[in-house]
Amino acid sequence: RRPVASISGPGLTCPGDVTVLVEGGAPNGSLVMLLSPDRLYNPVESTFDLGTFLFHTGMAPGTIHIVAEVPTDYSGRGSWTYQNRGSMQGTGVIQAWIKNSGGVRIGSSTTVFN
């Protein structure tokens, strides 16, 4: 089953904090948070072989940026909070690579839009 991402916070509609939560990741692992422009997102996902897992994404290759890496807890849950200063809402798509406790990428989450 694919880890599920959700997004919440006042920064989705105005300046403020935005939190991306991923549930179902690897216990005591980490999440590598990825950001890409939403205008280039394709809802029909492509699959890329990254060596240790197949990366399923609608993000456009060449536009993906790593913006953070955050730990997951014993249940595989982790979150990343960022500050929207007033111009980010409706501009990006966010997804996470999942790393196990040994630091190996093993999958990816669903996507969310800011």
C-alpha positions in Angstrom: 0.0 0.0 0.0 1.3 3.5 -0.9 1.9 6.0 1.9 -0.7 8.7 1.9 0.1 12.4 2.0 -2.2 15.1 3.2 -1.8 18.9 3.5 -3.3 21.4 5.9 -2.8 24.8 7.5 -3.8 28.5 7.1 -1.0 28.9 4.5 -3.0 27.1 1.9 -5.2 30.3 1.4 -3.1 33.1 2.8 0.3 33.7 4.5 1.0 31.2 7.2 2.2 27.7 8.0 1.5 24.7 5.8 2.0 21.1 7.0 2.4 18.1 4.8 1.7 14.9 6.7 2.7 11.4 5.3 1.2 8.3 6.9 2.2 4.7 6.1 5.9 5.3 5.5 8.8 3.3 6.9 9.0 3.1 10.7 11.9 5.1 12.0 12.9 6.1 8.5 12.6 9.4 6.7 10.7 11.3 4.1 12.5 13.2 1.3 10.1 16.0 0.4 9.9 16.9 -3.3 8.4 20.0 -4.8 7.5 20.7 -8.5 5.3 23.3 -10.3 1.7 22.2 -10.3 1.1 23.6 -13.8 3.4 20.9 -15.2 1.8 18.1 -13.2 0.3 15.2 -15.2 -2.5 13.2 -13.4 -1.5 10.2 -15.4 1.6 9.1 -13.5 4.8 7.9 -15.1 7.1 5.3 -13.6 10.8 5.8 -13.2 13.2 3.0 -12.0 15.4 4.6 -9.4 17.3 1.5 -8.6 15.9 0.6 -5.2 12.2 1.3 -6.1 9.9 2.4 -8.9 9.0 6.0 -8.5 5.4 6.7 -9.6 4.8 10.4 -10.1 2.9 13.0 -12.2 5.7 15.5 -11.6 7.6 16.6 -14.7 11.1 15.3 -14.9 13.7 18.1 -14.6 11.4 20.2 -12.4 11.6 18.2 -9.2 13.4 19.8 -6.2 14.3 18.2 -2.9 13.2 20.7 -0.3 13.6 18.8 3.0 14.2 15.5 4.7 12.3 14.7 7.8 12.2 11.7 10.1 9.3 9.3 10.5 8.2 7.8 13.8 7.8 4.2 14.9 4.5 4.0 12.9 6.0 5.5 9.7 4.3 8.9 10.2 6.2 12.1 9.5 5.5 15.7 8.7 7.1 18.8 7.2 5.9 22.3 7.9 6.9 25.3 5.7 6.0 29.0 5.7 3.9 30.4 2.9 4.7 34.2 2.8 1.7 34.8 0.6 2.6 33.8 -2.9 2.9 30.0 -2.8 -0.7 28.9 -2.6 -1.8 27.1 -5.8 1.7 26.8 -7.3 3.2 23.5 -6.3 2.7 19.8 -6.0 4.5 18.0 -3.2 5.4 14.3 -2.9 7.7 12.3 -0.7 10.3 9.6 -1.3 10.2 7.1 1.5 13.5 5.9 3.1 13.7 2.9 5.4 15.7 3.0 8.7 18.9 2.2 6.8 18.5 5.2 4.6 17.5 3.3 1.4 14.8 4.8 -0.8 12.0 2.2 -0.9 8.9 4.0 -2.3 7.0 7.2 -2.7 3.8 8.8 -1.3 0.7 10.1 -3.0 0.9 13.8 -4.0 -0.7 16.9 -2.6 -1.2 20.4 -4.0 -0.5 23.6 -2.1 
